[in-house]
């Protein structure tokens, strides 16, 4: 049967398997379609079809039609217009998941970021009617690509308008009552004041009630209505005005930390100059595909992640790594979207789509981190629900007991109960933690430090032990070949050729030193087969029909091949000088040894001293290298202790012991070779995250650049955030206690209670925002 293959480029999301599932089923339903394969990472569809039934043109038309049908079936929903209302967003998230997961309509777990007002969820199109009931908005693009700023801005603008209308109406009503205006006019003005001042609070509160919960919004509404019922509408209007004004100020203040992250995306150009044959055309960045050749002129920002293929220049990568020193760029070097090109023109080949760039992932990770809750915040959220019920119950008892049991007058009793509703509400207490955590996360992101969530920021503040992997952290991670000693009858070229061939498929930094040395001598490398990496020991491969081993002494001892005396003596001599030695054996022949040395970072000793100043009790280096090399590096870096000759599982065991002895432990590595240790430590910290997706995914904290000074800065920032949180909590509790005591010990007017309550809320938010300006010690 005559078949043809056709390959089309389609912009599918890696996170939308449901869409491709629908598309595949649709295509397979057409006559002549034999096979449908997807490469989601590259956004590519490969279609096999019977050429006797379908022409190329017809096949392409079917693919286009099926794509439209798939997107009409599966979409991303972005819930908007509730920015800043955490309870509303939580209610939506819980309700969506609880009600519709049973119907198998939700294809992914809803993720919530109350600060930006977005719930991202993948769903079947059949839920459209239900979703609209939540004031949600659908888009076929990823929810993270929805323009959130517009809806957030509209709500903030309306809140300002409503607050002004509330104030003006209440003021005119109050003055008019003193001047003798008709009572109907006064009542009408107060109704307007109540409606505008309490609209958003009532709407947000009712949405939370659907989850059988109470929140501060309802307490404020009840207190304002109570004031109106006892003939004090002016005080109720004043309460709503101050409450609305406070919420507006909070929204603007919290929005600063969100905008601190969004500014990163603004650095990326919207258009890119792309080579199309002999022409250069400008197209939107979102339309670039992998493999496109993009021209970047001097002084422009790179629009996309790519690899330099032509030209030389420098690049300021501070937006990604936090390091302001420009780096040289030449063919083969990576570049990142949003970074600044220097004084040379470059041509780059696109390696990632716009939605997958390092910059986009950073923003996405930070938004997820800001949407996650720290342990303290989760505790306060649980406390808030119980506390709100107790406040409401207390208000009821404050009316019933004095009035019916103590025979007190109803008016002052009810007034005191309404004041109690206001002053005992935990607004400042609840907002004290997120205001600080969000600001600290935003501060770190601007410097190239990514906290993956508030819980890790809190843990970083308690670090007692920092464990370093040696290679690439305390050292430069770029070892060089310092010496090679071939055995008698073996040439230097032969030794280096077989060793480099065996190591060519290894990702270990020591392997790179050998391969680069062979390349510098223009040695042609034969192909290595049956390659196997042996963790902590070396590698094994078949080269030119011989089994080649290259590694440390343990590699050969465990295989019953003790080193010849002359080789063992040379190994010990080099190791005593702090160099790493690799022995090479081919079949039964000992070919010789290779000596490699890594270089200690210039600021390694300063780093250890800075960690000590931040309160870290114990700094240790964990390495798979030999004792002599480890001792040399440890002495020069100033660490408290070191462990050498470790396998990955050994590092895991040591970290568990350190946690038991000292407390919270942090492991610093490259995010690739140290995955087990990073996962075992309380906090895994990966360095150099700008160049590796693995680091962005596996670590709890990612240092995007190689600047070691960011590590003590991150710990200092976390500890500053913890102090700020405790300051806010203490201040909030003190204000609540003071206002409650004043309510019962003396006469506290309701408006004064509102001023104290809302004033403390604004103050804790502003105190948290000070973390945006933190610059370290």
Secondary structure as UniProt FT lines:
FT   STRAND          3..9
FT   TURN            14..15
FT   HELIX           17..28
FT   TURN            31..32
FT   STRAND          33..39
FT   TURN            40..43
FT   STRAND          44..50
FT   TURN            51..53
FT   HELIX           56..73
FT   STRAND          74..79
FT   TURN            83..84
FT   HELIX           86..100
FT   TURN            101..104
FT   STRAND          111..113
FT   TURN            114..117
FT   STRAND          118..124
FT   HELIX           125..127
FT   HELIX           128..132
FT   TURN            133..135
FT   STRAND          136..139
FT   HELIX           143..145
FT   HELIX           149..179
FT   HELIX           183..209
FT   TURN            210..212
FT   HELIX           216..229
FT   TURN            230..231
FT   HELIX           233..266
FT   STRAND          271..276
FT   TURN            277..278
FT   STRAND          279..284
FT   HELIX           285..287
FT   TURN            290..291
FT   STRAND          293..296
FT   TURN            298..299
FT   STRAND          306..310
FT   STRAND          313..316
FT   HELIX           318..321
FT   STRAND          327..329
FT   TURN            331..332
FT   STRAND          334..335
FT   TURN            337..338
FT   STRAND          340..341
FT   STRAND          346..350
FT   HELIX           354..356
FT   HELIX           358..371
FT   HELIX           375..400
FT   HELIX           401..405
FT   HELIX           410..423
FT   HELIX           427..446
FT   TURN            447..448
FT   STRAND          449..451
FT   HELIX           454..460
FT   TURN            461..462
FT   STRAND          465..469
FT   HELIX           470..474
FT   STRAND          480..486
FT   TURN            488..489
FT   HELIX           492..503
FT   TURN            504..505
FT   HELIX           509..520
FT   TURN            521..522
FT   STRAND          528..534
FT   TURN            535..537
FT   STRAND          538..543
FT   TURN            544..545
FT   STRAND          546..551
FT   HELIX           553..557
FT   TURN            558..560
FT   HELIX           565..576
FT   TURN            577..578
FT   STRAND          580..586
FT   TURN            587..588
FT   STRAND          589..597
FT   TURN            602..603
FT   HELIX           604..613
FT   TURN            614..615
FT   STRAND          618..622
FT   HELIX           627..637
FT   STRAND          641..643
FT   HELIX           648..662
FT   STRAND          665..669
FT   TURN            673..674
FT   HELIX           675..680
FT   STRAND          683..687
FT   HELIX           689..691
FT   HELIX           693..698
FT   STRAND          701..703
FT   HELIX           709..745
FT   HELIX           750..769
FT   HELIX           770..773
//
